[in-house]
Amino acid sequence: MKVLHRRHCMPLGTRCMTQLHALIRCVALWSLLVPAGFAVAEDKKGLPDTAALAKTSFRDVAEKKVAWTELAKDRAAVVVVFLSFDCPMSNGYSTLLTELAKTYAEKKIAFVGLCPCDDDVATIAKLTAEYRLNFPVFKDDKLAAANALQATHTPMAFVIDAQGSVRYQGLIDNRYAARLKENQRTTEHYLKDALDAFVGGSPVKIAATKPFGCHIVREEKRVAAGAFTYHRDVAPILQNRCQSCHRPGEVGPFSLMTYKQASNWADDIKEYTQNRRMPPWKPVPSAYSFSGERRLSDRELEVLAKWADDGAPEGDPKDAPPTKKFEDGWQLGKPDLILTPNEDFVLGATGKDHFRVIVMSTGLTEDKYVTAIEIRPGNPRVVHHTLNFWDTTGSARARQQEEHEKRVKNPPAPDAVDVGPGYASAMGLGFQIRPQDLMSGKPPIGTLAGWAPGIMPKELPAGTGYYLPKNSDLVVQMHYHRNGRVERDRTQFGLYFAKKPVEKPMTGVVVTGRFKTDAKATGRFAALGYIPAGDDHFTARGAMVTMEDCVVHAVTPHMHLLGKAVKITMTPPNGKPEVLINIPEWDYNWQETYFLKQSIPVKAGTRFDIEAVFDNSAKNPNNPSSPPIDVTFGEQTTNEMLFGFVAATKDRGVGLSPYIILFRPVGDAIRPKGN
């Protein structure tokens, strides 16, 4: 089997050859010397050779040969786009490319997709249909077209006129700042601008851009003696640390199940593991440890880095560990109650992430305690996370019924998206609960924790459980992440009930942080303040003191897009502060409930402090506003908030209710930048 050289690779490809580095320098110099809009000369070594392209042919799904000359016949120009259905950056352009192909068809400009991949033509045809591409996509067998055009990445576009001159080559637009890193706004539309200039008979102002994304695999390299190899050293790490998400049908944007898949992503594996962005485990070690920790050992980090640096050698397949089998059924056995929406939710291909609240009746005729909950996403590719609640007020059910009646009265079009059960409600459940109701003996709403990719179902500590009252509804906020094609989802929720008496209902306390408060702080959350525009190191704090003895089992910090770091400390009465959790690099896309390996007994009078840093400057790539604006405390993703949710229990007979732990907030301090 071929071994791919990976020293300087990017996703789905091999490292650039010495000649290719020279090509990039040559193209950069050429762009300075040649007037804008000038065709790149095909007869220069290392530059696109459209004469060679004209000799190529491709096979369609019926195994019929389709010659390049047939594709280009009677066309003013052909746009060739190198695509890979394994590359998330490539897939993200499906909708835009479809729109461009439709727009310029009347201008006698054809679009052709080429896949420099190992997939067979039937698979490519199937994926082309799934991504709703309206132009032909062929397998670039033996990289004939990629070599002729010197294509290096997917996605990469070429505009070739009827005379065989390349009018434009490179990026589609500047949606991405670097591989897998999106800009907040797309401000340059290179391919569209080139096509508009060509159609209008004007010079193309930017005739070439340097592509990046997923590399096209070419070069070979022999395995160095004594090097770490995929089968012997790397595969076991990927099996145990990565494949639960990075496998077909799961939430990982690409698979890491085979040697070629892993070698294509070797440099990214090194980069993301060295900076500990993957596997996603945000807390740094502190006095307390959490179950399910996904931190790689120093030895594992060394193996992955050295393997990538050595060119991702394959090694002997005989050294491979047995293929890991992943459980497709319920991992804790059949649940006592399985709840499923009565129809699919249809998610649109592009746009901002979608938050959907879905309501399902439990049908319970008696109170229960839930000791475990298992979430089975119907479509793991797009289900980012869930937040699970119960409700006895009927408010969520009424909202859902209202939306249903609107759909019945005004049925959506057959191809409508972001439609289905439930209702849209970003960062909230979409209805109000009176504070006095939450302080009643049995509150009308409660939590059943949440789920995110990689979280495995597990039993709560013995004698504890989430209270689930009779006649309640399961209310789930689904966070959907778009992936470039229309997707459908019908997630299942499995509840496991306590078989033994529950002495301590799982409940909790909340530490709320405050932002800057002055006359500019307005609205429903005015008392919690705002983050000033332009401040790149805004520090917010909050604190509360427990008024009852309790036992802490888990902690969940929560912020939005501007968050940079967050820390929660715990100070016993007359004791010293101890760090409960510290996340120095906050990531809005990876929020979890962290269960302690050992629960912590807490005395009344224990103080919990939360401190967080926010970046509301133009330098923050996650800032949803450009230019930055004052960001108020609020429920929307474009608002901001600071909470520390602490899951805890207490003995029955203590205080007002076993479902509530009394606590009181204390003075929140705001430390301006520089203090």
C-alpha positions in Angstrom: 0.0 0.0 0.0 1.2 3.5 -0.7 2.6 5.5 2.1 1.9 9.2 2.0 4.3 11.9 3.0 2.7 14.3 5.5 5.4 16.6 6.9 3.7 19.8 5.7 0.2 18.5 4.9 -3.1 20.1 5.5 -6.4 18.1 5.6 -7.1 15.3 3.2 -3.8 15.6 1.4 0.0 15.2 1.4 2.7 17.6 2.0 3.4 20.0 -0.9 6.3 18.9 -3.1 9.4 21.1 -3.4 8.2 22.0 -6.9 4.8 23.0 -5.5 6.4 25.4 -3.0 8.2 26.8 -6.0 4.9 27.0 -7.8 3.3 29.1 -5.0 6.2 31.5 -5.0 6.1 31.6 -8.8 2.4 32.4 -8.8 2.8 35.1 -6.2 5.5 36.7 -8.3 3.6 36.2 -11.5 0.6 38.0 -10.0 2.8 41.0 -9.5 4.3 41.1 -12.9 1.3 40.1 -15.1 -1.6 42.6 -15.5 -4.8 41.7 -13.7 -7.0 39.5 -15.8 -4.1 38.1 -17.9 -4.5 34.3 -18.4 -1.9 32.2 -16.6 0.3 30.7 -19.3 -0.3 27.0 -19.7 3.0 26.2 -21.2 5.0 27.2 -18.1 6.3 24.3 -16.0 4.3 23.8 -12.9 1.4 25.9 -14.0 -2.0 24.8 -15.3 -1.8 22.8 -18.5 -5.3 23.0 -20.1 -4.1 21.1 -23.1 -3.5 18.1 -20.9 -6.9 18.7 -19.4 -8.5 18.6 -22.8 -7.3 15.0 -23.2 -9.0 13.8 -20.0 -12.3 12.0 -19.7 -14.4 10.9 -16.7 -16.9 8.1 -15.9 -20.4 8.8 -15.0 -22.6 6.6 -12.7 -23.4 4.3 -15.7 -19.7 3.9 -16.3 -20.0 5.9 -19.5 -17.0 8.0 -20.5 -17.6 11.7 -20.6 -14.8 13.6 -22.4 -13.7 17.0 -21.2 -14.3 18.3 -24.7 -17.9 17.3 -24.4 -18.3 19.1 -21.1 -16.7 22.3 -22.6 -18.5 22.2 -26.0 -20.4 25.3 -26.8 -19.6 26.9 -23.5 -18.2 30.4 -23.0 -16.3 29.1 -20.0 -16.2 26.1 -17.6 -15.8 26.5 -13.9 -13.9 23.4 -12.5 -14.2 23.0 -8.8 -12.2 20.3 -7.0 -14.4 18.9 -4.2 -14.2 16.3 -1.5 -17.2 15.0 0.4 -14.8 14.1 3.2 -13.8 17.7 3.6 -16.0 20.0 5.7 -14.7 23.1 4.1 -15.6 21.7 0.7 -19.1 20.6 1.8 -19.8 24.0 3.3 -19.8 25.5 -0.2 -22.4 23.2 -1.7 -25.3 25.7 -1.5 -23.2 28.6 -2.8 -21.8 26.6 -5.7 -25.3 25.4 -6.6 -26.6 29.0 -6.7 -23.6 30.2 -8.8 -24.1 27.3 -11.3 -27.8 28.3 -11.7 -27.0 32.0 -12.0 -24.3 31.7 -14.7 -25.9 28.8 -16.7 -27.8 31.4 -18.8 -24.4 33.0 -19.6 -23.2 29.7 -21.2 -20.9 29.0 -18.2 -20.9 25.4 -17.0 -19.9 24.1 -13.6 -18.1 20.8 -13.2 -17.1 19.2 -9.9 -14.1 16.8 -9.7 -13.4 14.5 -6.8 -9.7 13.6 -6.3 -10.7 10.7 -4.0 -11.0 7.0 -3.6 -14.8 6.9 -3.6 -16.4 5.0 -6.5 -18.6 6.7 -9.0 -21.8 5.4 -7.4 -20.9 6.9 -4.0 -20.0 10.2 -5.6 -23.3 10.3 -7.4 -25.2 9.5 -4.2 -23.4 12.3 -2.3 -23.9 14.7 -5.2 -27.6 14.2 -4.8 -27.5 14.4 -1.0 -25.8 17.8 -1.2 -28.2 18.8 -3.9 -25.5 19.9 -6.3 -27.0 20.9 -9.7 -24.0 20.3 -11.8 -22.1 17.0 -12.7 -19.5 15.8 -10.2 -17.0 13.1 -11.5 -14.2 11.1 -9.9 -10.8 12.5 -11.0 -9.3 9.1 -11.6 -5.6 8.9 -11.0 -5.7 12.7 -10.5 -5.5 13.3 -14.2 -7.3 16.7 -14.0 -5.7 17.7 -10.7 -2.3 17.2 -12.2 -3.1 19.0 -15.4 -4.4 22.0 -13.5 -1.9 21.7 -10.6 -4.8 21.7 -8.2 -3.6 21.4 -4.6 -6.7 21.6 -2.4 -10.4 21.0 -2.0 -12.3 23.2 -2.5 -10.3 25.0 -5.3 -11.9 26.7 -8.4 -10.7 27.3 -11.9 -12.4 29.4 -14.5 -11.3 28.2 -18.0 -12.5 30.1 -21.1 -13.3 28.6 -24.5 -9.7 29.1 -25.7 -8.4 27.1 -22.8 -7.0 30.1 -20.8 -7.3 30.0 -17.1 -9.0 33.3 -16.1 -9.1 32.6 -12.4 -7.8 30.0 -10.0 -7.9 29.6 -6.2 -10.4 30.3 -3.4 -14.1 30.6 -3.9 -14.3 33.5 -1.4 -12.8 34.5 2.0 -15.4 32.7 4.1 -12.5 31.0 5.8 -9.5 32.8 7.5 -7.5 29.5 7.6 -8.4 25.9 7.3 -11.5 25.1 9.3 -11.5 28.6 10.8 -14.4 30.8 9.5 -14.4 34.6 9.4 -17.4 36.3 10.9 -18.3 37.8 7.5 -17.5 37.0 3.9 -16.2 40.2 2.3 -14.4 38.9 -0.8 -16.2 36.9 -3.5 -13.3 35.9 -5.7 -15.0 33.3 -8.0 -18.2 35.4 -8.5 -16.2 38.6 -9.1 -14.1 36.7 -11.7 -17.2 35.4 -13.5 -18.8 38.8 -13.5 -15.7 40.4 -15.0 -15.4 37.6 -17.6 -19.1 38.0 -18.6 -18.7 41.7 -18.7 -15.6 41.6 -20.9 -13.5 43.2 -18.2 -10.1 42.1 -16.8 -10.3 39.9 -13.7 -8.9 42.0 -11.0 -7.7 39.1 -8.8 -6.8 36.3 -11.2 -5.3 34.0 -8.6 -5.5 33.4 -4.8 -3.6 31.0 -2.7 -5.9 28.1 -1.8 -6.1 26.3 1.5 -8.4 23.7 2.9 -8.0 19.9 2.4 -4.9 18.8 0.5 -5.1 16.6 -2.5 -2.9 13.5 -1.9 0.0 12.9 -4.2 3.5 12.2 -2.9 4.8 8.9 -1.6 7.3 8.3 1.1 8.9 5.1 2.5 8.6 4.3 6.1 11.7 5.2 8.2 13.0 2.4 10.3 12.0 2.7 14.0 9.3 5.4 13.4 5.9 5.3 15.0 3.5 3.7 12.6 -0.2 4.0 12.1 -1.2 0.4 12.7 1.1 -0.3 15.7 1.1 3.1 17.5 -1.5 5.5 16.2 -4.6 3.4 15.6 -5.0 2.4 19.3 -5.0 6.1 20.3 -7.5 7.1 17.7 -9.8 4.2 18.6 -9.9 5.1 22.3 -9.8 8.9 22.0 -11.3 10.0 18.7 -13.4 7.4 16.9 -16.5 7.8 19.1 -17.1 11.1 17.3 -14.9 10.8 14.2 -16.7 7.9 12.4 -19.4 7.7 9.7 -22.7 9.3 10.8 -21.3 10.8 13.9 -20.8 14.5 14.8 -17.1 14.6 13.8 -16.7 16.5 10.5 -14.5 13.7 9.1 -13.7 10.1 9.9 -10.6 8.6 11.4 -11.4 4.9 10.9 -8.7 4.0 8.3 -5.1 4.7 7.6 -5.8 6.9 4.7 -8.3 9.0 6.6 -5.9 9.4 9.5 -2.9 10.2 7.2 -4.9 12.8 5.4 -5.5 14.6 8.7 -2.2 13.9 10.3 -1.0 17.5 10.6 -4.3 18.6 12.0 -4.2 15.7 14.5 -0.9 16.9 15.7 -1.9 20.6 15.8 -5.2 20.1 17.6 -3.8 17.6 20.1 -0.7 19.5 20.9 -2.7 22.6 21.8 -5.2 20.3 23.6 -8.2 21.5 21.5 -8.8 17.8 20.8 -10.1 15.6 22.2 -12.4 18.3 23.5 -11.7 18.5 27.2 -11.6 22.1 28.5 -10.8 22.0 32.2 -7.2 22.0 33.3 -6.1 19.8 36.2 -7.1 21.2 39.7 -7.7 19.9 43.2 -10.7 18.0 41.9 -10.9 15.5 39.0 -13.8 14.6 36.8 -15.1 11.4 35.4 -14.8 10.7 31.7 -11.7 12.9 31.4 -10.5 12.9 27.8 -7.0 14.5 28.2 -4.3 12.7 26.2 -1.2 11.5 28.1 2.2 13.0 27.3 3.1 9.7 25.7 0.1 9.8 23.4 0.8 13.4 22.4 4.4 12.4 21.6 3.3 9.5 19.4 0.9 11.5 17.4 3.3 14.4 16.8 6.3 12.3 15.8 4.1 10.2 13.5 2.9 13.3 11.7 6.4 14.8 11.5 7.8 11.5 10.0 5.3 11.6 7.2 2.5 9.5 8.7 4.0 6.1 8.0 1.5 3.2 7.7 3.6 0.3 9.0 2.6 -3.3 8.9 -1.2 -4.0 8.9 -0.5 -7.1 10.9 0.3 -4.8 13.8 -3.2 -3.3 13.8 -5.4 -3.7 16.9 -8.8 -5.4 16.4 -11.3 -3.0 14.9 -13.2 -1.3 17.7 -16.9 -2.1 17.7 -19.3 0.7 18.7 -22.6 -0.1 20.3 -25.5 0.8 18.1 -28.2 0.0 20.6 -29.0 1.5 24.0 -25.8 1.4 25.9 -27.4 1.0 29.3 -29.9 -1.5 28.1 -33.5 -0.8 27.1 -34.7 2.4 28.8 -37.8 2.4 31.0 -39.3 5.2 28.9 -38.3 6.2 25.3 -39.6 9.5 24.0 -39.4 10.5 20.3 -40.8 13.5 18.4 -43.7 12.5 16.2 -42.0 13.8 13.0 -38.6 14.8 11.6 -37.1 18.2 12.0 -35.8 19.5 8.7 -32.6 21.6 9.1 -31.5 24.0 6.4 -28.1 23.7 4.7 -26.6 27.1 5.6 -27.0 30.0 8.0 -26.5 30.4 11.7 -26.9 27.5 14.1 -30.5 26.7 15.0 -31.9 26.2 18.5 -35.2 24.2 18.6 -37.3 23.4 21.6 -39.2 20.1 21.3 -41.9 19.0 23.7 -42.9 15.4 24.4 -45.5 14.2 27.0 -44.1 11.7 29.4 -47.5 10.2 30.1 -46.5 9.4 33.7 -49.3 8.8 36.1 -46.9 8.8 39.1 -43.8 10.6 40.2 -40.5 9.0 39.1 -36.8 9.5 39.7 -34.4 9.4 36.7 -31.0 7.8 37.4 -29.7 8.0 33.9 -30.7 9.5 30.6 -29.4 8.4 27.2 -29.6 10.6 24.1 -29.6 8.9 20.7 -29.3 11.6 18.0 -31.2 10.7 14.9 -28.6 12.6 12.9 -25.3 13.0 14.7 -23.9 15.0 11.9 -26.0 18.0 12.9 -27.1 17.5 16.6 -24.6 19.7 18.5 -26.0 19.3 22.0 -29.2 19.0 24.0 -30.4 20.6 27.2 -33.1 18.6 28.9 -35.9 19.8 31.2 -39.3 18.8 32.5 -42.3 21.1 32.7 -45.6 20.7 34.5 -47.0 24.2 33.6 -48.0 23.3 30.1 -46.3 26.5 28.8 -43.9 24.7 26.5 -46.7 22.4 25.2 -48.8 25.5 24.5 -46.0 27.2 22.5 -45.4 24.0 20.5 -49.2 23.7 19.8 -49.3 27.3 18.7 -46.5 26.7 16.1 -48.2 23.5 15.0 -51.5 25.4 14.3 -49.6 28.0 12.3 -48.1 25.3 10.1 -51.6 23.7 9.6 -53.1 27.0 8.7 -50.2 28.0 6.4 -48.5 24.8 5.3 -44.8 25.1 4.5 -43.5 24.5 0.9 -42.4 20.9 0.2 -38.8 22.1 0.2 -39.1 24.3 3.3 -36.3 24.1 5.9 -36.0 24.7 9.6 -39.5 23.2 10.0 -40.8 20.4 12.1 -41.9 19.7 15.7 -41.4 22.3 18.4 -40.5 26.0 18.1 -37.4 28.1 17.7 -36.0 29.7 20.9 -32.4 30.6 21.1 -30.7 30.0 24.5 -34.0 29.6 26.4 -37.2 27.7 26.6 -39.3 30.6 25.3 -41.6 31.1 28.3 -41.4 32.7 31.8 -41.4 31.0 35.2 -42.2 33.0 38.3 -39.4 33.0 40.8 -41.9 32.2 43.6 -43.0 29.0 41.8 -39.4 27.8 41.8 -39.4 28.2 45.6 -42.4 26.0 46.1 -42.3 22.6 47.8 -42.4 20.9 44.4 -41.2 23.3 41.6 -43.1 23.2 38.3 -40.0 22.9 36.1 -36.7 21.1 36.5 -33.7 19.8 34.7 -32.6 16.4 33.4 -29.0 17.6 32.6 -27.8 17.7 29.0 -25.9 15.9 26.3 -23.0 16.7 24.0 -21.0 14.6 21.6 -18.6 12.3 23.5 -20.7 12.3 26.7 -21.5 8.7 27.6 -24.6 7.8 29.5 -23.9 7.0 33.1 -25.8 6.2 36.3 -26.1 9.0 38.9 -24.5 8.2 42.3 -26.4 5.7 44.4 -29.4 7.1 46.2 -29.7 10.1 44.0 -31.9 10.9 40.9 -33.6 13.6 38.9 -37.1 14.2 40.0 -39.6 13.7 37.2 -43.2 14.4 38.3 -46.4 12.8 36.9 -48.2 14.6 34.1 -45.0 16.3 33.1 -43.6 17.1 29.6 -40.0 16.4 28.5 -38.8 19.8 27.1 -35.6 19.6 25.1 -33.7 22.4 23.6 -31.9 21.0 20.5 -28.8 22.8 19.2 -28.4 22.1 15.5 -25.2 22.8 13.6 -25.5 23.2 9.8 -23.2 21.2 7.5 -23.8 22.4 4.0 -26.8 20.2 3.1 -30.4 19.9 4.1 -30.6 17.3 7.0 -33.3 15.6 8.9 -33.3 14.6 12.5 -35.5 12.7 15.0 -33.6 12.3 18.2 -34.6 9.7 20.8 -34.5 10.2 24.5 -34.2 7.2 26.9 -35.0 7.6 30.6 -34.0 5.1 33.2 -36.0 5.1 36.4 -34.7 4.4 39.9 -35.3 0.8 41.1 -34.5 1.6 44.7 -35.6 4.5 46.9 -34.0 7.9 46.2 -33.1 9.6 49.4 -31.5 12.7 47.8 -33.1 14.3 44.7 -30.5 15.8 42.4 -30.9 19.6 42.4 -28.5 22.5 42.4 -27.5 26.1 43.0 -26.6 28.8 40.5 -23.7 31.3 40.6 -24.6 34.4 38.5 -21.9 36.8 37.3 -22.6 40.5 36.7 -21.3 42.7 34.0 -20.9 46.5 34.0 -24.0 48.3 35.3 -24.7 52.0 34.7 -27.3 54.1 32.9 -26.5 52.3 29.6 -27.6 48.9 31.0 -31.3 48.6 29.9 -33.9 45.9 29.3 -35.1 42.9 31.2 -31.6 42.0 32.4 -30.4 45.5 33.2 -29.4 44.6 36.7 -26.9 42.2 35.3 -25.3 44.8 33.0 -23.4 44.8 29.7 -19.9 44.3 28.3 -18.5 47.5 26.7 -17.7 47.5 23.0 -14.0 47.2 22.3 -12.9 45.7 25.6 -10.8 42.7 24.9 -10.3 41.7 28.5 -13.5 42.4 30.4 -13.6 40.6 33.7 -16.9 39.7 35.4 -17.5 38.1 38.7 -20.3 36.7 40.8 -20.7 34.8 44.0 -23.2 33.0 46.2 -23.2 31.3 49.6 -25.1 28.1 50.4 -27.5 28.3 53.3 -27.8 24.6 53.8 -25.4 21.6 54.0 -25.3 19.7 50.7 -23.2 17.5 48.5 -21.8 18.7 45.2 -21.7 16.2 42.3 -21.2 18.2 39.1 -20.5 21.7 37.8 -21.5 23.4 34.5 -20.0 26.8 33.5 -21.9 28.7 30.9 -21.1 31.7 28.7 -21.6 32.6 25.0 -19.4 33.6 22.1 -17.4 36.4 23.8 -16.2 34.2 26.6 -12.4 33.6 26.8 -11.9 31.9 30.2 -13.9 30.9 33.3 -13.1 29.6 36.8 -15.3 28.6 39.7 -13.8 28.4 43.2 -15.3 27.1 46.4 -14.4 28.5 49.9 -15.5 26.5 53.0 -16.5 28.5 56.1 -13.3 29.9 57.6 -11.4 27.9 55.0 -9.2 28.7 52.0 -10.5 29.0 48.4 -10.2 25.8 46.3 -10.5 25.7 42.5 -13.5 23.6 41.6 -13.1 24.0 37.8 -10.8 26.1 35.6 -11.3 26.5 31.8 -8.6 28.9 30.6 -9.7 28.6 26.9 -13.5 28.7 26.7 -15.2 27.2 23.7 -18.8 27.9 23.2 -19.1 24.8 21.0 -17.9 22.5 23.7 -20.0 22.9 26.9 -20.4 20.0 29.3 -21.7 19.1 32.7 -18.6 17.9 34.5 -19.3 15.1 37.1 -16.8 14.8 39.9 -15.1 11.5 40.4 -15.7 12.0 44.2 -18.6 14.0 45.4 -17.8 16.9 47.7 -19.6 17.4 51.1 -20.3 21.1 51.5 -21.2 22.9 54.7 -23.7 25.7 55.0 -21.9 29.0 54.6 -19.7 27.7 51.8 -19.0 30.4 49.2 -18.9 29.8 45.4 -17.2 32.4 43.2 -17.3 32.6 39.4 -14.9 34.7 37.5 -14.7 35.0 33.7 -12.9 37.0 31.0 -14.7 38.2 27.9 -13.3 39.6 24.6 -15.7 42.2 23.0 -13.1 43.5 20.6 -12.8 43.4 16.8 -9.9 41.0 17.3 -12.2 38.3 18.6 -13.1 36.1 15.5 -16.2 34.8 17.4 -17.6 38.3 18.0 -21.0 38.3 16.3 -21.0 42.1 15.8 -18.7 44.0 13.4 -17.9 46.6 14.5 -18.3 45.5 18.2 -21.3 46.9 20.1 -22.1 47.0 23.8 -23.3 43.4 24.6 -26.0 43.1 27.2 -26.8 40.2 29.5 -29.5 38.1 27.8 -30.7 34.8 26.4 -29.9 35.2 22.7 -26.6 33.8 21.4 -25.6 37.4 20.4 -26.2 38.5 24.0 -23.9 37.3 26.7 -24.2 35.7 30.2 -22.2 34.1 33.0 -23.5 31.3 35.0 -22.1 28.5 37.1 -24.6 25.6 37.6 -23.6 23.4 40.5 -25.5 20.1 40.7 -26.0 19.0 44.4 -28.1 17.0 46.8 -29.1 17.3 50.4 -30.7 15.2 53.0 -34.5 15.0 53.2 -36.1 17.0 55.9 -33.5 19.8 55.6 -34.8 23.2 54.7 -37.9 24.1 52.7 -37.8 21.3 50.2 -35.6 18.3 49.1 -35.8 19.7 45.6 -34.3 23.1 46.5 -31.0 24.1 48.1 -31.3 27.6 49.6 -28.5 30.0 48.8 -28.0 33.7 48.7 -26.0 35.8 46.2 -23.3 38.1 47.6 -21.9 41.3 46.2 -20.5 40.9 42.7 -17.3 42.6 41.9 -16.4 44.0 38.5 -12.7 44.4 37.8 -12.1 46.8 34.9 -9.3 46.1 32.4 -5.9 46.9 34.0 -7.0 46.4 37.6 
